[in-house]
C-alpha cells in the first residue's frame, strides 16, 4: 500500500511539474504581448490555475491566482472593448466561484458571459457557459432552470458531434430529474450518457457515468448491479489518476455494503489526498466538508449522534454562504434525523421545517417525502395524533408517487439489462469470429514464413547499411558545424578585443586634451599674479588629475566616481570664471550611483562644451543643469545651459572653442559609437537650442544616452 502511494505521488509531482512549466511558459510569453493577444493569454493563465480542480485531480490548484489573472483579463479587455475577452474572463470568474461553492457569484458572472457570447454569435463558447450556469442553478435547487439551460446546449453539441460534452449534458440533465424524483426521465438520460461514454474515450464520463448508473440501480433495488458499476467507476478513476474520485467511490461501496469503518477510512483518505495535492484553503475546506458530511451520515447509522451533529453544524454556514442548497438539504436532513434519534424533538422539528421550505420551493420530491416522514414521527412523539396522521398520509401518497416512477424505471432497467445481454452476445460472436480469422492468418503466416525469411534478411541488411550511412553523414556534418561555430566565435572575440583597444586609444587621446585645458586655466591665474587662486586651483586640479589617472586604464567606472570627477572639473571652471555660473546635478528617479557603471570621463566634454561655447560669453549669471535618469540599463543625461546658443557661438569663430570641439566632443562621439557597436544597444547624443515662447534662443540642451552596466554585469 505504501509503495502504491509513493508511485501515485510521484505521478502527481510529474503532472504538477508539467502544469507549472505550462504556466511559466505562458507567463514568459505574456510580457511580450499586447492588446487582444495579452487578454487571451491572461485568460489562459487563469484557466491553468484552476483547471485541475475541474478535472478532480487538484494538482497545483490556485483559485486566488486564477481569480487575479481573470480579473486582470477582464480589466484590460474592458479598456480595449474586447468583448470576447470580457466574456472569457467573466466565465473564468464564474468557474472559480463554482469551484469555491459560491453559486450566487458563479451565476452572476456566467450569466453576463452568456449574454456577450450570444450577441457575438459564438455558439461554441456559448454552449460551454451552459455547464457552470446550469450547475449553479442545480446547486441552488433551481432544477427546472438548470434543466432548461442544459437542454439549450444539446442541439449545438449534436450538430457538431462533440460527444464528450454531449454525454456530460445528458448526465447533468439526469441529475435534475433524479433530484426531483422523476426517476424514469433520470434513467433515460443517464442511459444516453452511458452509451456515449462507452462509445468514446471519455475520461470524466468513464467515472461519473457508471457511478450515477450505480446510484440509479441501487434506488431500483438492484444492489449487486449497482456495486458492479461502482467498482467499474472506482477502477476507471484509479487508472485515470483521479484518486479523490477513487477514494470517494470506495467509500460509497463500503457504505452500501454496511462496512462503515472502511467507508470512513476511504473518506478520510480522500480528504488527505486533497490536502496533500493542493495548498488552496478554499478547495481544501470544500472537499473536507463534502466528505465529512458522508462520515456524519455513517455516524448516524452507527448511532454516534453527537459526532455526526458536530460535523454537520460546521457544514451549514459554508453551504449557506454559497447558496449550495443541494448539500444544505442533505445536511439538514441528517441533522433532523440525528436530533430525532436523540429525542430532541424541538431541534429536529426546526431543522425539518427549514428543509421543508427549501425542498418545497425546489420541487425536490425525495426531500419533501423525507420531511413528511419526519413530521409524522415528530408529531407522534409530541402526542399530536391528528397532525401525525395527516403527515403520514402525505408521506405514503408521495412515496407511492415516487415508487410509481421507480416501477416505470424498472421497466427501463429490464430493457437496459436486455440490451446489455444483447451487447454481450454480440461481443461473444465477434470474439469467436476473430478466433477463426486468427487461425486462418496463422496458417497463412506459416506458409509465408519461408518466403519472407530471405526478404527480411535483405531488408535488414539494407536498413543496417542505411543507418550506418546516416550516422557517418551526421558525424561529418556535426564536425563541420563545430568548426564553423569555433571560427565564428574566434572572429567575434577578436573583433571585441579590437573594439576595446580602439576605445582605450581614444581615452588616451582625450586625457591630454583635458589636462591641457586645466593647465591653461592655472597659467592664467599665475600670469595675473593671483597666487592664492592659482594655489586653490592647483589643489583642486591635483585631486581631479589623480582620479583621472586612477581610472585611465578602466573601461568602466561607477557613476558615483564619474560624477565626483565631473564635480571637481565644474568647481575648477567656476573658479576660473569667478563664479560667473553655477551648476546642479539632479536625478529624475532613484539611481544607486555606486552600482551603475559607465565609461570614464564620458560627461565632462559636454559640460566643458556648454561652459566654453555658451556660458563663457553670456552677460549675466549663467546656470548649468545636469539631470540623470536610468531606465532598463540606459542612462539618460540631459545637460542644459542658459548660454548664448549655438548660432551666436558659431559667429564668434573662437579657435579655441573649435579646437575643444574637435578634440573633446569628436573623441566622445567615437567612444559612444564603439560602445554602441559592442553592446548592440542605443548609445548616442543630440544637441538642440532651447527656445522661448517668442522663438528666441535661451540656451543649449544636450541629450546623451549611455548603455550602463550593473555590478552583476561587471562580474559575469
N, C-alpha and C positions, 0 to 999 in steps of 0.2 A: 504493500500500500504506500509506504514512504517513497519507494522507488518511482512509482507511478506519479506521485505528487511532484517529485523533483523534475521528471520529464515534462509534466504539464506546465510547471512554472518556467522551465527553460523555453518552452514553446511560446508561452505568454511574453517572456522577455524579448524573444526574437520578433514577435509580431509588434510589440510595443516599440522596439527599435526601428522597425520598418516604418511605422506610423510617424515616429519622431523625425526620421530622415525626410519623410514627405513634407512634414510641417516646416522643417528647416529649409528645405528646397523652396517652398512657397514663400517663406519669409525673405530669403535671399532675392527671389525674383521680384517681390513686392517693391523694393526700394528703387527698382528701375522702371516701374510702370506709372502711368498717369491716366486720368480720365476713366472711361468705362472699364478698361482692362484692369486698372487698380481696384475698382469696386468689385469686379468679378473675382479677383484674387483674394480680397478680404473676405468675401462670402465663402470661398473655398476653404480658407483658413478656419473660419467659424465652423463649417461643416466637419472638418477633420478633427476638431477638438471635442465633438460630441458624437460623431458617427458610430463609434464603438458602443455607445450606450444603446443606440437604436438596434445594433446587432446583438445585444445581450452579452457581449464579452467584457465590456468595461475596461478595455486596455487604454490607459493614458487619457481617460475621460476627464475633461476640464471644462465644466459648464461656465465658470467665470470667464476664462479666456475666450470661449466660444461666444459668450454674450458681448465681450469687449470688441471682438472683431466684427460681429454682426452690427453692433451699434455704430462702429466707425464706417462700415459699408453703407448703412442707412444714411448717416450724416453726409458723407461725400457724394452719394448718389443723389441725394436731395439737392445739394449745391449745384450739380450739373444737370438736374432734371432728367436723370437716367431712370426711367420708370421700371424697366425690367430689373435693374439692380436694387431699386427700392423694394420691389415685391419679393425678391430673393432674400434680402436682409430681414424683411418682416416675417417671412416664412421660417427662416433660421431662428429668429427670436421666439416664434411660436413653438417650434420643435423643442427648443431649450426649455421653455416654460412647461411643456408637456412632460419632458423627462424629469423635471422637478416636481411633478404632480400639481402644478399650478394651472389648472384648466381654465380658469376665468381669464388669466393673462394670455394663455395659449390661444383661446378663441378670439380674443381681441386682436391679436397680431395677424393670425392666419386669415381671418375674415377680410382684413384690408388687402392682404396679398392676393386673395382670390378675386377681389374686385378689379385690381390692376391687371392681373393675367387675363381676366375676361375681356377687359377693354382692349388689351393688346392682341386678343385672339390667339393667345399662346396656349393651345389645347393641351400639349404635353405637360407643361408646368402646372396648368390649372388642375389637371386630373390628379396630380400629386398632392395638391393642397387639400383634397377631399379626405386624405388619410388623417392628418393631425386635426383637421376641423371636425370630422366625424367622430374621432376618438375623444375629443374634448366634449362633444355633445354626449357621447355614450357615458363617459365617466361622471358627467353631471346628471346622469339618469334621464337624459332627454333622448330616449331611444328612437322615437319616430323621426326626429330631426336628424339623428345620426344615420338612420337607415336611408332616408331620402338623399342625404349627402353622398353616401357610398354609391347609391344607385345612379347618381348623376355621372359617375366616372365609368360605369360599365360599358356604355356604347363606344367610348373612345378606346378603351382597352381591348375590347373585342375587335374593333376595326383595325387596330394597329398590331394585334397579335401578341400583346405583352402579357404572356401567360403567367409570369411570376406575380405581377401586380394584380392580375385578374383573380388568381387564386386567393391572394390576400383579401381582396374586396369581398369575395364570397364568404370567407371566414368571418370577416367583420360584420357582414350582414347577418350571418348565422348567430353571432353573439347577441345582436339586438333582439332577434326573435326569441332566443333562449332566455334572455333576461326578463322578457315579458310573459314567459310561459307558453309561447306558441311553438311547441316542440316540433310539429310536423314541418313547418317552414324552416325552422332552425336546422333540422336534419337534412332537408332538401338542399339548402345552400352549402352545408358542410360536406355533403356528398360530392357536390360540384368541385369544391376546393380540394378534396382528397383525390379525385380523378385527375385534376390538373397537376397536383404535386407529384403524383405517381408517373405522370407522362413526361415531366421535365425535371431537371436537376435543380430543384428549388430548396436552397439551404434552410431558409426560415420556415418555409412550408413543411419541410420534412420533419420538423419538430412539432410545430403548432397544429398542423392538420391531424396527425394521429393522436396528439394529446386531446384535442377537443372532440375527436371521434370517440375516444375513450370515455370522456365525460358523458356524451350522449348515450353510449351503450350502457354505461353504469346506471344512468337515470331510468333506462328502459328495463333494468333488472338483469342485463347480460354482463355480469361481473367478470367472468372469465375472458370474454371477448374484449371487454374494457381494459383489463390488465394486460392483455397481449398488445393492444395499441399503446398503452403507457410504456411498456418495455421497449417497443419499437421507437417511440419518441425519445426515450432516455438514451438508447443506443445511438440514434442519429445526432443527438445533442453532444454526446461524448466524441463521436468521430468528427464532428464539425467544430470542435473546440469551443463549445458553449457550456462550460462547467456549471454556471449558475443554473441554467435550464436543466442540466443533467441532474444536479442535486435536488432541484425542485420536483422533478418527475419522480425521482427515487423516494422522496418524502411522501408524495402522493400515493405511490404504490404501497408503501408500508402502512400508510394511514388507512387505506381501503382494505388492507388485509389484517387490520387490527393489531399491527406490530408497532405500537405507539412509541416506544423508546427509540427504535430505529428511525421512525419518521422524524422525531425531534432531532436526532443526530444529523440527519441529512439537511434539515432546515438550518441548523447551526453551521454546517459545512458551507451552505450557500452564502450565509451571512459572512463567514470567514473569508471566502473567496473574494467577495465584493470589496471587503476591507483591504485585502492584500493587493487587489488588482488596480485600485484607484484611490487617490487621496481626496477626491471630490466629496466633501462632507454632506452635501445635499443628497447625492446619489447613495452614499453610504446609509444615511438615515432612512431614506425612502425604502431601500431594499431590506434593511433591518426590520422596519416596521411591517412590511408586507409579509416577510417570513415569520416574524414574531406573532402575527395575527393567526397564522396556521398553528403555531405552537400553542397559542392560547386556546384555540378550538380543541386541540388534542388534550390539553389540561382539563378542559370541561368534561371530556369523555372519561378522563381518569379521576374525575371528581376533585381535582386540585383547583377549586374555585377561586380562592384568594390569589393564587399565582396568575390565573387567567385574567382576573379583574385588573391586577396591577399592570399587566402588559397592555390590555385594551384601553385603559384610561390614558396612557401615554399616546396612543394612536389617534384618539379622537381629535385633538386640536390640529394635528398635522393634516388630516384629511379634510377637516372643516376649512382650513386656510386656503387650500387649493380647490375647494368645492368638489372633491372627489367623492361623490355621493354613492357610487357603487361600492367602494371599500367602506365608506362610512356606514352604509346599511348593513353590511356584513358584520362590522364591529358592534353596532347597536344591537343586532340580533343575538350575537354571542354574549354581550353584556346583560341583555334582558334575560336570557336563559340562565346564565350563571347566578344572577340575583334571585331568579325564581327558584332555582335549586337550593339556594341558601335560605329560602323563605323570606327574603327581603321584598315583600310584595309591593310596597310603595315605590321603591327604587326600580324594580323590574317594570312596573306599570309606566313609570316616567320614560324609560328607555323604549318601551314598546310603543307608546304614544308618539315619541319622536320618530321612530322607524316608520310607523303607520303614515305619518304626514308626508314623509319623503316618498315612500313606496306608492302611495295613492296618487300623488302628483305625477309620478313617473310611469304609472301603469305597470309597475313591477309585480305581476300577479303572484309569483312564488313567495316574495317577501310579504305581500298582503295576506296570503294564506297563512304564513307563519305567525303574523300579527294576530289573526283571528284565533289561532290555536292558543297563543299566549294569553289573549284577553279571556278566552273561555276558562283557562286554568286559573288565572289570577282572580277573576270574579268568583270562581268556585271556592278559592281559598278564603276570600272575604265573606263568603256566605251569601253572595248576591246571585241567587239561582236564576232569576229572570234574565239578567244580563249574560250570565254564563251560558244559558241555553240559547239565547239569541246569537251569540258569537259562535257557539258550537254548530248551529245550523248554517251560518255563513261559512264557517271553516269547511264543513262537509260539502257544501254546494260548490265552493271554489276548488276544493280538492278534486271533486269529480269532474269539473270542467277541465282541469289540467290533465287529469287521468285520461279523459276522452282524447285530448291531443296526444297523450302518450300512446293510447291504443292505435290512433292513426299512424303515429310514428313507428309503432311496432310492425305495422304492415310494410312501411318503407324499409324497416330493418330486415324483415324477411326477404324483401326484394333485393336488398343490398347483399345479404348473405348468399342469395341465389346467384347474383352477379359475380360475387367473389368465387363461388364454386365453379361457375362457367369459365371465369378467367383462369382459375387453377387448372381446369380441364384443358383449356387451350394451351396453357404453358406445358402441360404434360405431353400433349400431342406434338407440340413444337420440339420438345426435347427428344422425343422418340424419332421424329423425322431427322433431327440434327444428328442423332446417333447413327442412323442408316447412312446418311450422306458422309459422315466421318469415316465409316468403314470403307465406303467406296473410294474415298480420297486416299485412304491408307494403302489400298491395293494398287491404285494408280501410281502412288508415290514410290512404292517399292519397285514398280516396273521401270519407272523413270530414273531411279537412283543410279543404275549402272551407266546410263547415257549421260547423266548430268555430272558424274564424278570428274571426267576429263575436262568438261566445260568449266566446272568450278575451279579446277587446278589452274587452267589457263587464265580465267578471270582473276583468280587470286594473285597469280604472278604479275599480271598487268597492274593490279591495284598496288602491289608492293613496289614495282618499278616507278609508278606514278607518284606514290607517297615519297619515295626516296628522292626523286627528281624535284618534287615540291620543296622538301626540306633543304636540298642543296641550293636551289634557287633562292629560297628565303634567307639562307645563311649568307650568301653572297650579297644579296640586296641590303640586309641589315648592316653588314660590314661597310658597304659603300655609303649608306646613310650616316653611319657613325663617323666616317672620315669627313664627310661634308659638314656635319654638325661641329666637329672639332675644329675644322678650318674656319667656319663662321665664328665660333666662339673666340678663337685666337685673333681673328681680324677685329672683332668688337673690342677685345681687351687692348689691342694696340692703338685703336682709334681713341679709346678713352684715355689712355696714357698720353697720347699726343695732345689731346684737349687740355689735360691737366698741366702739361708742360707749357703750353701756349698761355694759359691763364696765369701761371707763375711768372712767365716772362713779362706779361702786361702789367702785373702788380709791381714788378721790379722797375718798369718804366714810370709808373705813376708816383712811386715813393720819392725819387729825386725831384720831381716837379713840385710836390708838396713841400719838401724841405727848402727848396729854392724860394718859394713864396714866403715861408715863415722867416727865413734869414733876411730877406729883403725888408720885412717889417722891422726886425730888430735893428738892422743897419740904419734905417730912417731915424729911429729914436737916438741912436748914437750920434748921427750927423747933426741933430738939432740940440745936442748936449743935454738931453733928458735922461740922465743916467739912472735915476730911480725907476722911471717907466721901463727903460731898457732892461734893468735887472729883474723887475717883476715879470716882464715879457719873456725874458730868457729862462726864468724859473718855470713858468707855465709851459714854455716850449720844450724844455728838457723832459718834463713829465709826458708830454704828448709824443715826443720822438722816441722815448723809452718804450711806450706802449706800441708805437708803430713798428719798432724793431722786434719787440717780443712776438708780434703777430705776423711778421712779414713772411714767415715760412708756412703759415697755416692757410689752408684753402677755405676754412670756415671758422668763425669765432662767434661767441654768444652775442645776441642782440644787446645785452647789457654792456659788454665791453665796447661794442661798436658805438653805442650812444654815449658812453663815457668819453671815448676819443673825440666824437663829434662835439661834445660839450666843451672839452678843452680847446678845440680849434675855434669854436664860436667865441669863447671867452677871450682868446688871443686877438681875434679880429675886432671885438668890441673895444679892447684896449687901444688897438691901432687907430680906430676911428673915433676915439674919445667918447665912447658910449653914444655914438650917433644913431645907434639902433639897439633894439632889444630883441630877444627871441624866446620862444616857448616850444616845448616838446610835450605833446599830449597823446593819449591813447583813446581810440574810439570804442574799443572793447577790452576785455580782460586779457592781458598778454603776460605770460611768465617769461620775462626777458632773459632769465638765466637758462631757460630750457629751449630757447629758439636760437638757431644758428644761421648766420648769413655770411657772405663773402666780406672780408675786412675792407674798410675804407670805401664802402660802396655808396654811402650817402654824402660824404664830405665834398666831392666835386660839385654836386648840385647845390649844396649850401654855399660853397665858395662862388659859384656862378651867380647865385642870387645876390650875394653881397657885392661882388666886383662889378657886375653889369647893371644891377638895379639900384641897390641901396647906397652905393658909394657916391652916386651923382644926384641923389634925392635931396631936395631942400626941405628941411624939417625932419622930425623924428621918423625913423624907419622901424619896421617890425618884420621879423622873420618867424613864420609859424610852421612847425613840423608835426604833422598828425599821422599816427600809425594805426593800422587796422589789420588783423590776422583772420583769414578765412580759408579753411581747407589747405593749410600749409603755404598759402600765397600771402606774403606780407605786402600790403599796400601802403605806400608812403606818399603823402601829399605835402610838398614843400612850396609854400606860397609867401610872397613878399609884397609890400606896398611901394615898390620902387618905380622907376621911370618907364618900365616896359621895354619890350624887345625892339620896337621900331626906333625909339629915341636913342637907345643904347647903340644901335647899328649906325646911326648918323654920326655919332662921336668918333667912330672908327678908331677906337683905342687899340693900339698894337698889343699892349699887354693883355688886354681882355681877349683879343683874338687868339693870342698865344695860349692863354689859360684854357680857352675853349678847346683848342686843338689838342692840347696835352692832357687835360683833365676829363672833359666830357667825352671826347672821342675814345679815350682808353676805356672808360667805364662802359660805353656803348658796346665795345668789342668784348669786354668781360661778360656783359649781360647776354650777348649773342652766344658766346660759348656755353654759358650756364644753361641757356635755353636748349641748346643742341644736345648737351649731355643728359639733361633730366627729362627732356621731352615735355616740358611744362612751359606755360606762358611766363616770360620774364622780360619786361620792356619798360620804356618810359615815353612820356608825351609831355610837351611844353606848350602852354597856351597863355594868352593875355587875359588878365582879369578886367572885365569891362563893367562900368557902372550903368545906371538906368539911361543916361544921356548918350551912351556909346563911347564915353571917354575911357582911356586905358588907366587903370589904377594900380597896376602891378602885374606880377607874373606868377603862374602856378605850374608846378611840375608834378605829374602823376607818375609814380615809379612803382612797378610791381616786381617782386623778387621771390623766387622759389626758395623757401626756407626749409630747414631740417630740424627734426626733434632730437632729443637725446637718444631715443631708440634707433633712429635712422643713423646717427653718428657711429653706433657700435654694432650695427647689423653687418 
